Amino acid sequence: MTSPHPRSDEWVEVGRYLGITADMEADMCVTTLTGNDIPAVRIPPTNVASLASMGLTLTQPVSVLVPANRAKEAEELLKE
């Protein structure tokens, strides 16, 4: 799947994760959505948190985006 441009009006954020668990939470979110036939991507595709094994604890927010026309469905699914 082609990743959307972060500023694209056609994709909207349905999840935002921060901290050491941001990668895991964003991946679980994307897996849940795509497993229910809702296209989803995470921005950025990798996070500084991936370097935690090297003693670094710096992270940046990880956003999960879906097509705007599937946002309501995605948000309802993620509430479950």
NORURZI-V167186 format. One record per residue. N is the residue number from 1. RES is the residue in one small letter. OMEGA is omega as a letter, one per 40 degrees, with the letter a starting at -180 (999 if undefined). Layout:
n=N res=RES omega=OMEGA
n=N res=RES omega=OMEGA
This chain:
n=1 res=m omega=i
n=2 res=t omega=i
n=3 res=s omega=i
n=4 res=p omega=i
n=5 res=h omega=a
n=6 res=p omega=a
n=7 res=r omega=a
n=8 res=s omega=i
n=9 res=d omega=a
n=10 res=e omega=i
n=11 res=w omega=a
n=12 res=v omega=a
n=13 res=e omega=i
n=14 res=v omega=i
n=15 res=g omega=i
n=16 res=r omega=a
n=17 res=y omega=a
n=18 res=l omega=i
n=19 res=g omega=a
n=20 res=i omega=a
n=21 res=t omega=a
n=22 res=a omega=a
n=23 res=d omega=a
n=24 res=m omega=a
n=25 res=e omega=i
n=26 res=a omega=i
n=27 res=d omega=i
n=28 res=m omega=i
n=29 res=c omega=i
n=30 res=v omega=i
n=31 res=t omega=i
n=32 res=t omega=a
n=33 res=l omega=a
n=34 res=t omega=i
n=35 res=g omega=i
n=36 res=n omega=i
n=37 res=d omega=i
n=38 res=i omega=i
n=39 res=p omega=a
n=40 res=a omega=i
n=41 res=v omega=i
n=42 res=r omega=i
n=43 res=i omega=e
n=44 res=p omega=a
n=45 res=p omega=i
n=46 res=t omega=a
n=47 res=n omega=i
n=48 res=v omega=i
n=49 res=a omega=i
n=50 res=s omega=a
n=51 res=l omega=a
n=52 res=a omega=i
n=53 res=s omega=i
n=54 res=m omega=i
n=55 res=g omega=i
n=56 res=l omega=i
n=57 res=t omega=i
n=58 res=l omega=i
n=59 res=t omega=i
n=60 res=q omega=i
n=61 res=p omega=i
n=62 res=v omega=i
n=63 res=s omega=i
n=64 res=v omega=a
n=65 res=l omega=i
n=66 res=v omega=i
n=67 res=p omega=a
n=68 res=a omega=a
n=69 res=n omega=i
n=70 res=r omega=a
n=71 res=a omega=a
n=72 res=k omega=i
n=73 res=e omega=a
n=74 res=a omega=a
n=75 res=e omega=i
n=76 res=e omega=i
n=77 res=l omega=a
n=78 res=l omega=i
n=79 res=k omega=a
n=80 res=e omega=999
